[in-house]
Amino acid sequence: MTSRYPTRDEWLAMAGEEDELPPDALRLVEKAAGPEPRQKRQRLTRRTRMRQHRREESNLNVGGLLGSSDYGLLKQLVRERASHLCEKCGRENRRLTPHHRKLLSQGGYDGADNLASLCSQDHDWCHEHPVEAMAAGWIVPSYENPATYPMLLFDGRRVILTPGGEYEQAA
């Protein structure tokens, strides 16, 4: 028959209150109870980051990410700005994905001025060729503001994306 060691709480319950125990006894209790069980490391997905940073007074949370319903509306706004075309190649595609120009890992946020509507091939290209993508404004450096950083469209225009979901001609 195997014996199970009591947990820290069970030791303290048997020995009395923690304040009443001498320091040597507390060390023995900690040693006998063994280490605390490890917590399984949680994979940080977009959904778990949103849950961790959610504010009750606003749908915009600390990390700059919108809730799923507002993010869906923002994606629709960005697609409509681009007339349901890829803003890089100009092809009409049902698989348009929102691309964060200033990457979330670099302090980016959910906003119409930071999202470009790209087909999946061009979205992948931007992440595989960051230097070229940065030169065309598809990726914004961490020290720049996406609202003032111009982006090259498929028709050759350089535009600024506005927070209202429109284009402004870049200087």
N, C-alpha and C positions, 0 to 999 in steps of 0.2 A: 504494500500500500504506500502510495507516494503522499508526502505531506505538502501542502500548499502554504507558502509564506504569506502572512497577512500583509495587507496593503498598509501604506503610511497611516491612512485614516483609521484602520482597524487597530494598528499599534497604539495610536494616540488614544483611541477609545478605551483600550485595555489599560493603558498606563495613566490616564488622567489627562488633564488639560495641558496644552503645550507649554504654557507659562510656568506650570508647577514642576516641570521636568528639569533636571540639571543639564547643562550643555553636553556632557558626555553621553547621557541617555538619549538626547535628541539626535546626536551623530549616529548612535547605534540604531535608532529607529529608522533613520534615513537609509543607512547601509542595509539593514535587514529588509526594508521594503523594496529595495532595488530601484533602478532608474525608472523614471516616468516612461510610459509607452510612447513611442514615436508617433507623431501625427503624420498621416499620409500627406505628402506634398500635393497641393491642389494645382492643377494646370490653369494658368491664368488665360482664359479666353475673353473675348470681348464681353460676353454676358457676365462673367464673374467680376471683371473690372468694373462694369457698370453697377453691379450689386454692391461692391465694396465702397464705391464713391458716391452713391445716390444721396441727394439732398432732398428733404421733404418739401422745402419751400419752392423748389424749382425743378423742372425736368432736366435742366442742364446740370451735370454733376461736376465734381471737382476735377476730374480728368479731362473735361472738355468733350465728353461723349454724351450723345443724346439717348434718350430712351428709345425703345424699338419702334413705337408708333411715330414719334417725331422724326426719327432717322428715316423711316419709310417715306414720309412726306418730303424730307430733304432730298432723298434720292430721286423722287419723282420730279421735284423742282429742277434738279441738275440735268436730268434727262430731257425735260422740256426746254431748258435753255439751249441745249444742243440739238433740238429738233429730232430727238431720238436717233442721232448719228454719233459715231465715235468722234470725239473732238480731235483725235490725232490723225486718223486715216480717212475719215469722212464716210465710211461705209455704214449702211443701215444694218443693224444687228440686234437681234433679240437678247443677246447675252451681254448687254452693257453693264459694266461694273463701276461703282464709284471708286475713284482713286484719290487717296489723300496725298495732295501735292507735298505738303509738309508732313512727313511721316509721323504717325502716332508715337513712335519710339523717339522722335526728335522734338517732341513737344507739340505736335499737330493736334488738330481739333476737328470736330464735325461742324462744318459751316459751308455755305455755298461758295464762298471765296477760296476755300481750301479743297474742294472736291471737283474733280474732272470726271467726265463721263467717257470711259474708254471701253473698247471691246477687250475680251480676255487676252487676245494675242498682244495687243499694245500695252495692256496693263502688265503682263509678264515682261515685255520688252523693257519697260521703264525700270523695273526692279533688276533686270539683268544688265542694263547699260546705264548706271546712275549718272555717269559723267555727261554722256550725250543728252540724257533726259533732263539734267540740270541746266544745260546750255539752252534747251528749248523751253524751259519753264515747267516741265512735267513733274519735276521734283524740285522742291524749294529747300535751300540750305537751312540748317537749324537756326542760324542767326538772322534770317530774313523773315519778313512778314508776307504771307501769301496774298494778302489784300493789296499789296503794292508790287508784287513780283509778276512781271508779264509772262504770258504763256503763248506759244505759237500754235495757231489753229491749222487744220488741214488745208485751208484755202490761202495760207500765207499771211494772214493777219496776226499781229501781235496785240493781245488784249489783256486787260486786267479783269479778273473775275470779281464781281461785287457781292457783298453779303446778301443783297436782295435777289440774287440769282440771274444777273444780267451781265452782258459784256460792256466794257468801256474800252475805247481805243487807247492803246498805250502810246506814250510820247516817243 
